[in-house]
């Protein structure tokens, strides 16, 4: 990308100004670091133009603000000091947490928290454990897959998984996982406005829709507003426990540094 160089009486002799706004200059050296050798000429031009336009806008707006604000309103040092202090504290707290908070949460700790706080784990949605297979009615493997689908033998389940991966249009065979029933309904042609009634009254289903047959086996379910399962709450409980450790550490740190400052007589309280 080629810039047309123009010298100005007040600019350094070894610098190439790209634009001047009031008494401020933007130089070629200010934008060189933004360009990559992998950029095309068009990309480079677009990046630099965007930067220059943004720089111009900021300078013009800042100048307008300078003209229209009082000296008190333009005194932002207090705000800058407060922001700097807040940023330093945040960075120190983040470093402290990353270095000292134990992120290992045992199964015993998870279960203990769950047992002590069961009232906080009310289900907000219906959960279900199930398997399903979506397959074309014309599939030569349909009959075999139907037979295997109802079997509880491990060998049959493995064979079913192998056949589904080759012949099914969609399938889910891990009946140990708890799923949001609303999400499952997006995959299956189940039309029922009373989810609780449907889950209570169905186990094996075979639904035909269009050219497909859906095989569904509902193994277990949990109804909304009942107690949620620990298997479904593990990640949530782990986050709660880690946050408790973080808050405890930060509170201890605050107490410690305040005591140190008091003992070192760095804090002097003046009474009127």
N, C-alpha and C positions, 0 to 999 in steps of 0.2 A: 504494500500500500504506500502510495506516494503522498506526502504532505507538502504543500507549498509553503516554503519558509518565508517569514516576514519579520524583520527586526523592528524593535521599538526602542526608543531612546532610553526607556527606563528598565529594559530587560537586560539580564546578563548576556554578554557577548557570545558565550558558548552555548546558550540555550535557544531552542526553537519554540516560540510560542504558537499554540494552536488556536487559542481564543482568549479574549480579554473581556471581563465583566467588571465594570467600574474600575477599581484599581488592582484587581486580582487577575493573574495570568494562569492559564493551564498550559503546561509545556509538553513537548513530545516525550520527554523522559518520564512524565507522570503516567503515560499510557502504555509505554513499551512493555512493561512487565505483565500486562494483561493479554498479550498476544502469544500464541503458541505456534510452533513450527508446523503443527498438524492442521492449522486453520487454512482454509482456502482464502483467496483474496476477498471474496464476497463476505465470508464469515468475519474476517478481520475488520472489514469496513463496517459491518453491522454492529460488532461489539464496540468498536471505538466510537461510532456515532451515538450509540445508546449512552455510553459513559459521558461523552461530551455534553449531550443534551441534558442529562441528569445533573451534571456539574453546573451548567448554566442556570438551570431552574433553581437549584439550591442557593446559588449565589444571589440571584435576583430576589428570591423570597426572603433570604436573610437580610438583604439590604432594605427591603420594604419593612421588615420587622424592626430593624434598627431605627428607622425614621419614625415609626409609629408607636414605639414603646417608651415609657419613662425610664429614667436611670434605675429606679427601684425595680421596675418590671424586667429590665435587662440584666439585673444582677442575678445570675444563675449559679454563682459559685456555691451557694448553700445547697442547691439541688444536686450539683455535681459532687460535692463532698458526701452527701447522704447516699447518692447512688454508688459512689466508690466504696463507701463503708459497707453497704449492703452486698455489693458484689464480692468484696474480700471475705466477708463473713460466710457467704454462700459457698465460695470456693474452698474455704477452710473446712466448713462442715462436710462438704462433698468428699474432700480428701480424707477426713477423719473417718467417715462412714465406710469408704472403700477400703481403708486400711484395718479397721478394727471390728466392724460388724461381721459376726460369724454368719455366713449364708447357708450353713447346713441346718436343715430342719428334719429331725428324725420322725419316723412313723409314730413313735410313742408321743412325741410332742404334738403332732397333728391330731391324733386321737384324743389326747387330753384336752386340747382346746375345743375340739368338736363336742365332747361330752359336757364340758362346762358351759357351753354356749349354744345348746341345741335350739333354744328359742329364737336365735338369730338366723337360723338356717331353714326358714320356711320357703318352700318351692314357689317360684313365681310363674312356672310353666309346667306342663305335663312332660314327664320323661319316659323314655321307653328303651328297652333292650330288644332288638329284633334282628332278623335276617330277611333279605329279600333278593329276588332275582327277576330281572326283566328280560324276556326272551321272545323271539319271533315265533308265532304259531307254527310256521312252516319249518322250524329247525328240526333236523333229523335227530338231535340230541334231547329234544323236549321231554320225551317219556323217561329217559334215563335220568335227566336232571330232576324231574319231579320226584322220582323214587329216592334219589340221594338226598334231596332237600328235606325229606321227612325223617331221615335216619339220624340217630344220635351217635353212631360209631365214629371214632376218630378217623379211621381209614376212609370212610365214606365222605366225611367232611373234607378231607384233603383231596379226594378225587373230584368232589363237587367244585372245589375252588379251581382246580386245574381245568375242568370243563367250562366253567363260567368265564374264565379268562380268555378262552378261545371262541366261545359260542354265544355268550350272553351279551346283551346290549348295555346292561347296567346291573350291578349287584353289590351287596354288602353282606358279609358273612361273619363278622365279629360280634357275636351276641353277648360279649362281656362289657361292651362299651355302652354307656348311658348317653342317649341322644335326645335332643330337643324334638318333641313330636311335631311341632310346627315346621321344622326344617325337613323332616321326613315326608310330610304331606306335600312338599314341593316336588318330590321324586315319584310319588305313588298316586294313582288315580282313586284315592279314597275321598269320598264326598260325604262328610258327616259333620253336622253342626254341633253335636254333643260328643266331644272327644272322650270325656270320662265314660259315658255309656258305651261308646265304641270299644274302648280299651278293655272294659270289664267283660264284654260279651263276645270278644273275638280272640282266636289264637292262630289257627291256620286259615289262610285265605288264598283263594285263587281268583284273580280278577282278569277279565278279558276286556281290552280296550283297543280298538283299531286292529292292527296286525300283531299286537303284542299280548302276551300273557304275563301277569305279575304273580309271583309266588311270594307269600308273606308269612312269616312265622313270628308272632309276638311272644317273646319269652317272659318278659316281666315289664311292669310299668309302675310309675309313681305319679299320683295325681297332684295337680296344683293345689297349693295351700297346705299340703302335708309336709312332714319333715323331709328335708333334702338328705341325700346320701353323702357320706364322707367322700366316696369316690368322685362325686361330682363337685365337691367343694375343696379338694386338695389344693389346687392352685390359689384359690381365694384365701384359704387359711394360711398357707405359706406366706402370701403377701402381707397378711395382717400381722403375723408373728415377726416378720422381718421389719415391718414398719414400727412395731412396738420396741424392738431392739434398737432401731435407729433413734427413735424419740428418747429412749432411756439414756443412750450414750450422749446425745446432744445436751440433755438436761444435766447429766453428770458433768459434762465438760463446762457448761455455763457456771455451775456451782463452784467447780474447782478454780476456774480462772478468776472469778470474783473474789474468792477467799484468798487466792495468791496476791491479788492486787491490794486487798485490805491489809494483809500481813506485811506486805512490802511498803505500806503507807503511800501507795500510788493514788489512793482515793481520799480526798479531803472533803468532808461535808461541812458546809458553813451554815450556821443558823442565824436568823435575823436578830 
